[in-house]
Amino acid sequence: MKIQLENISPDKNSSFRLLLNPRLNDLFYWHFHPEYELVYIENADGTRHVGEHISQYEGSDLVLIGSNIPHLNFDYGVKTDCEKVVLQIHPDFKTNTFQQLPELNNIDHLFEKSQYGIAFHGVTKIAIGKRLLQFQYLRPFAQFVEALNIFQLLSESKEYTLLHDQPYINQYSQKEQERIRHIYGYIDQHYQEKITLEEVAALSNLGKEAFCRYFKKATGNTFISFLNQYRISQAKRLLLMDKNVSETCFACGFESLSYFNRIFKKVTGENPTVFKKRHL
């Protein structure tokens, strides 16, 4: 089972990245990133797979995941119409904010403890879940204050379970993470354009054949397959924003509508029109 390094950028005018209902239930997304992640999901029964820990949750789940701990998307395989909020925090925020201010000492300890993976339950899960569902409606400064309030409440809670006996250590080297992150960043910036194997291989100072072997070993996918999956994930986002199929096709870097339809169905199991109607 290969781990993918996810490339994350904070939201505009924010220290965080907020994801609402990313709808990845049909995708087995086993991934990691340097960012800390607070996940809340409700109206769902699913799998909690964080690091080496695997268990089932029922109804709802609230988990704080430490930096670089691999994890599965919490909505994988979920068939119900669930609500999911993901709040991602850059590790520099811990270093430059939590560690520097004595008033935030408890929050800093909470994030240290997150390297075990923390699942919250009871009243804490219900209360924090409600606040996270309202987080999107706040202005940037209010989000900043609310995030600190949420972390403070979590740091004071006794209603939690550590998912590992020891802090989880990711085996991927820093050099390997940076190399993959550089490639992912390039894809993220240029997926709307034509991308060739030669230009991406050059980013890694490898020939085309050597790059193909390296990428397959590092990610478990061929580069073309990964690029198509990434473009389809962006296409799903645009379709859910009510863009039409043709507009979505060319906005995501596909040069042919028929090829886009074929790849979309291969990745998702249904054509774009059906996907859009089912979700909207």
Number of C-alpha atoms within 10 A of each C-alpha: 6 13 16 21 22 18 17 18 13 14 13 9 9 13 18 23 17 18 14 13 14 15 20 16 17 14 15 13 19 18 19 24 22 20 26 23 25 21 20 24 24 21 16 21 21 22 19 22 17 27 24 11 13 12 10 10 15 11 11 19 25 25 25 27 27 30 23 24 25 24 22 19 22 26 27 18 16 17 13 12 12 16 17 23 22 21 19 24 23 19 17 12 14 18 11 10 14 20 16 12 10 11 11 18 15 18 23 22 13 20 23 15 18 25 23 24 27 24 21 21 18 11 11 18 20 16 13 18 22 12 14 24 17 11 19 14 10 12 11 17 12 12 19 15 11 16 18 15 15 17 20 18 15 21 18 12 15 11 14 16 13 18 24 16 8 11 16 20 14 13 8 12 9 9 9 12 17 12 14 19 18 16 16 22 16 14 19 16 9 13 20 17 14 10 15 11 14 13 12 21 19 12 13 15 11 14 14 16 11 12 21 19 13 17 17 15 12 17 17 15 17 17 19 13 14 17 18 20 18 17 25 25 19 19 24 23 16 19 21 16 11 13 16 14 20 15 13 23 27 16 18 22 20 22 14 12 15 12 12 25 19 15 21 23 16 12 16 16 12 15 17 25 12 11 17 20 11 8 10 10
